[in-house]
Amino acid sequence: MAAVEWNDDAMTLDDNEDSPALALWQERLTSYFDGQEGIEILRSRAQPNPPWPEEDNPMLGYLFARALEIHEEQGREAALLWIAVHAWFESALDTRAALIRDLGA
């Protein structure tokens, strides 16, 4: 299994090598990253370069505001899970929309 490389100069998987979450997940994340060959350069890009959204992105604003509502209604874990899932989904949609625009479809 390849070792996961961390880059403190850019937004990567985690900017805290001493994170208990990283210790818990690192082995499984390494396998996950191994299945994503060819796109690792995207993960090392500094924000707000694509695929990271600008801070004033309206969808990002909505997702954040809705997560705050969910936090009040259902608690922190529900809000974090909701925003993570929806941000991941929106990123995929944004990437696909950019590809369609680039292809002129």
C-alpha positions in Angstrom: 0.0 0.0 0.0 1.4 3.4 -1.0 1.9 6.0 1.7 -0.3 9.1 1.7 1.7 12.3 1.2 0.6 15.4 3.1 1.2 18.9 1.8 1.0 21.6 4.5 1.2 24.4 1.9 -2.1 23.6 0.2 -5.6 22.4 1.2 -5.2 18.7 1.2 -6.9 15.9 3.0 -5.8 17.1 6.4 -3.6 20.0 7.6 -3.0 18.3 11.0 -0.7 15.3 10.9 -1.3 14.7 14.6 -5.1 14.4 14.1 -6.8 11.4 15.8 -9.1 11.2 12.9 -6.2 10.9 10.5 -4.7 8.1 12.7 -8.0 6.3 12.6 -8.6 6.6 8.8 -5.1 6.8 7.2 -4.9 3.2 6.2 -8.3 3.2 4.5 -7.7 6.6 3.0 -4.5 5.3 1.4 -6.4 2.6 -0.4 -9.0 5.2 -1.4 -6.3 7.4 -2.9 -4.7 4.5 -4.7 -8.0 4.1 -6.6 -7.9 7.8 -7.7 -4.6 7.8 -9.6 -4.3 10.8 -12.0 -6.4 13.2 -9.9 -4.2 13.6 -6.9 -2.9 16.9 -8.2 -6.4 18.4 -7.8 -6.4 17.6 -4.1 -3.1 19.6 -3.7 -4.4 22.8 -5.2 -4.7 25.8 -3.0 -8.1 27.3 -2.5 -10.0 28.9 -4.2 -8.6 27.4 -7.4 -10.9 24.8 -9.0 -12.2 22.5 -7.8 -12.6 24.6 -4.6 -15.4 27.2 -4.7 -15.0 30.9 -4.2 -16.0 32.1 -0.7 -19.0 34.0 -2.2 -20.3 31.0 -4.1 -24.1 31.0 -3.6 -24.4 27.3 -3.3 -21.6 27.2 -0.7 -23.5 29.9 1.2 -26.7 28.0 1.0 -25.1 24.7 2.1 -23.5 26.4 5.1 -26.7 28.2 6.1 -28.7 25.0 5.8 -26.1 23.1 7.8 -26.5 25.7 10.6 -30.3 25.1 10.6 -29.8 21.4 10.8 -27.3 21.9 13.6 -30.0 23.7 15.6 -32.7 21.1 14.7 -30.8 17.8 14.8 -27.3 18.5 16.3 -23.8 18.8 15.2 -23.2 15.3 13.7 -26.3 15.5 11.5 -25.3 18.9 10.2 -21.7 17.9 9.5 -22.9 14.8 7.6 -25.5 16.7 5.7 -23.0 19.4 4.5 -20.3 16.9 3.7 -22.6 14.8 1.5 -24.2 17.7 -0.2 -21.0 19.6 -0.8 -19.5 16.4 -2.4 -22.6 16.0 -4.6 -22.5 19.7 -5.6 -18.8 19.4 -6.5 -19.5 16.5 -8.8 -22.3 18.4 -10.5 -20.1 21.5 -10.9 -17.4 19.3 -12.4 -19.8 17.7 -14.8 -21.3 21.1 -15.8 -17.8 22.4 -16.5 -17.0 19.4 -18.7 -20.3 19.9 -20.6 -19.5 23.6 -21.2 -16.0 22.7 -22.3 -17.3 20.2 -24.8 -19.8 22.7 -26.1 -22.8 20.5 -25.4 
